[in-house]
Amino acid sequence: MLNVDGAAQLGDGAAVEAGGPAHDLLAALDQAGRETGVPLRAGAMPSDNRRYAAAGLPAIGIGMGMPGYQTPAETADRVETTTLVAATRLVVATVLRLVVHSRGLTTLPHKDELQREG
């Protein structure tokens, strides 16, 4: 489970907190961070990811900044478009890495193959 909670201001990097049996998920995220140029750093990410990890599922929380978190200061105008794009690219790249790993591949399949197989 990847939980992105806060994708407003990347700053010096995305905070990443892994829990449960998340080795493969963390490896995919690490590779995706390198591929997309999104800097990752270990950091507390106390969000829904912790519930999944407590249930024994692989879970990672990713935080990319949220000014005024859960206060009236948490407004849409404080969101940086570049951070939202970086978060999206990071999640998509992570999922693609997991596809490669789960299929025992060394490279990404062609998009036509992915569409045929779902």
Contacts in CASP RR format, 6 or more apart in sequence:
PFRMAT RR
TARGET T0000
AUTHOR 0000-0000-0000
METHOD contacts of the structure
MODEL  1
MLNVDGAAQLGDGAAVEAGGPAHDLLAALDQAGRETGVPLRAGAMPSDNR
RYAAAGLPAIGIGMGMPGYQTPAETADRVETTTLVAATRLVVATVLRLVV
HSRGLTTLPHKDELQREG
1 49 0 8 1.000
1 52 0 8 1.000
1 57 0 8 1.000
1 58 0 8 1.000
1 59 0 8 1.000
1 60 0 8 1.000
2 25 0 8 1.000
2 29 0 8 1.000
2 60 0 8 1.000
2 61 0 8 1.000
2 62 0 8 1.000
2 91 0 8 1.000
2 94 0 8 1.000
3 45 0 8 1.000
3 47 0 8 1.000
3 48 0 8 1.000
3 49 0 8 1.000
3 52 0 8 1.000
3 59 0 8 1.000
3 60 0 8 1.000
3 61 0 8 1.000
3 62 0 8 1.000
4 61 0 8 1.000
4 62 0 8 1.000
4 63 0 8 1.000
4 64 0 8 1.000
4 87 0 8 1.000
4 91 0 8 1.000
5 45 0 8 1.000
5 47 0 8 1.000
5 48 0 8 1.000
5 49 0 8 1.000
5 61 0 8 1.000
5 62 0 8 1.000
5 63 0 8 1.000
5 66 0 8 1.000
6 63 0 8 1.000
6 64 0 8 1.000
6 65 0 8 1.000
6 66 0 8 1.000
6 69 0 8 1.000
7 63 0 8 1.000
7 64 0 8 1.000
7 65 0 8 1.000
7 66 0 8 1.000
7 79 0 8 1.000
7 83 0 8 1.000
7 84 0 8 1.000
7 86 0 8 1.000
7 87 0 8 1.000
8 64 0 8 1.000
8 65 0 8 1.000
8 66 0 8 1.000
8 67 0 8 1.000
8 78 0 8 1.000
8 79 0 8 1.000
8 80 0 8 1.000
8 83 0 8 1.000
8 84 0 8 1.000
9 64 0 8 1.000
9 65 0 8 1.000
9 66 0 8 1.000
9 67 0 8 1.000
9 78 0 8 1.000
9 79 0 8 1.000
9 80 0 8 1.000
9 83 0 8 1.000
10 38 0 8 1.000
10 39 0 8 1.000
10 64 0 8 1.000
10 65 0 8 1.000
10 80 0 8 1.000
10 82 0 8 1.000
10 83 0 8 1.000
10 86 0 8 1.000
11 64 0 8 1.000
11 65 0 8 1.000
12 39 0 8 1.000
12 41 0 8 1.000
13 38 0 8 1.000
13 39 0 8 1.000
13 40 0 8 1.000
13 41 0 8 1.000
13 64 0 8 1.000
14 38 0 8 1.000
14 39 0 8 1.000
14 40 0 8 1.000
14 41 0 8 1.000
14 62 0 8 1.000
14 63 0 8 1.000
14 64 0 8 1.000
14 87 0 8 1.000
14 90 0 8 1.000
15 41 0 8 1.000
15 42 0 8 1.000
15 43 0 8 1.000
15 44 0 8 1.000
15 45 0 8 1.000
15 61 0 8 1.000
15 62 0 8 1.000
15 63 0 8 1.000
15 64 0 8 1.000
15 65 0 8 1.000
16 26 0 8 1.000
16 29 0 8 1.000
16 40 0 8 1.000
16 41 0 8 1.000
16 42 0 8 1.000
16 43 0 8 1.000
16 45 0 8 1.000
16 60 0 8 1.000
16 61 0 8 1.000
16 62 0 8 1.000
16 63 0 8 1.000
17 42 0 8 1.000
17 43 0 8 1.000
17 44 0 8 1.000
17 45 0 8 1.000
17 46 0 8 1.000
17 49 0 8 1.000
17 50 0 8 1.000
17 60 0 8 1.000
17 61 0 8 1.000
18 25 0 8 1.000
18 26 0 8 1.000
18 53 0 8 1.000
18 58 0 8 1.000
18 59 0 8 1.000
18 60 0 8 1.000
18 61 0 8 1.000
19 49 0 8 1.000
19 50 0 8 1.000
19 53 0 8 1.000
19 58 0 8 1.000
19 59 0 8 1.000
19 60 0 8 1.000
20 52 0 8 1.000
20 53 0 8 1.000
20 56 0 8 1.000
20 57 0 8 1.000
20 58 0 8 1.000
20 59 0 8 1.000
21 56 0 8 1.000
21 57 0 8 1.000
21 58 0 8 1.000
22 53 0 8 1.000
22 58 0 8 1.000
22 59 0 8 1.000
22 60 0 8 1.000
23 58 0 8 1.000
24 58 0 8 1.000
24 98 0 8 1.000
24 101 0 8 1.000
25 58 0 8 1.000
25 59 0 8 1.000
25 60 0 8 1.000
25 94 0 8 1.000
25 98 0 8 1.000
26 60 0 8 1.000
27 97 0 8 1.000
27 101 0 8 1.000
28 94 0 8 1.000
28 97 0 8 1.000
28 98 0 8 1.000
28 101 0 8 1.000
29 40 0 8 1.000
29 60 0 8 1.000
29 62 0 8 1.000
29 90 0 8 1.000
29 94 0 8 1.000
29 97 0 8 1.000
30 40 0 8 1.000
31 93 0 8 1.000
31 97 0 8 1.000
32 38 0 8 1.000
32 90 0 8 1.000
32 91 0 8 1.000
32 93 0 8 1.000
32 94 0 8 1.000
32 96 0 8 1.000
32 97 0 8 1.000
33 39 0 8 1.000
33 40 0 8 1.000
33 90 0 8 1.000
33 93 0 8 1.000
33 94 0 8 1.000
35 93 0 8 1.000
36 86 0 8 1.000
36 89 0 8 1.000
36 90 0 8 1.000
36 93 0 8 1.000
38 86 0 8 1.000
38 87 0 8 1.000
38 89 0 8 1.000
38 90 0 8 1.000
45 61 0 8 1.000
45 62 0 8 1.000
45 63 0 8 1.000
47 61 0 8 1.000
49 59 0 8 1.000
49 60 0 8 1.000
49 61 0 8 1.000
50 59 0 8 1.000
52 58 0 8 1.000
52 59 0 8 1.000
53 59 0 8 1.000
62 87 0 8 1.000
62 90 0 8 1.000
62 91 0 8 1.000
64 83 0 8 1.000
64 86 0 8 1.000
64 87 0 8 1.000
65 83 0 8 1.000
66 74 0 8 1.000
67 73 0 8 1.000
67 74 0 8 1.000
67 78 0 8 1.000
68 74 0 8 1.000
68 78 0 8 1.000
96 108 0 8 1.000
99 105 0 8 1.000
99 108 0 8 1.000
99 109 0 8 1.000
99 114 0 8 1.000
100 106 0 8 1.000
100 107 0 8 1.000
100 108 0 8 1.000
100 109 0 8 1.000
103 109 0 8 1.000
END
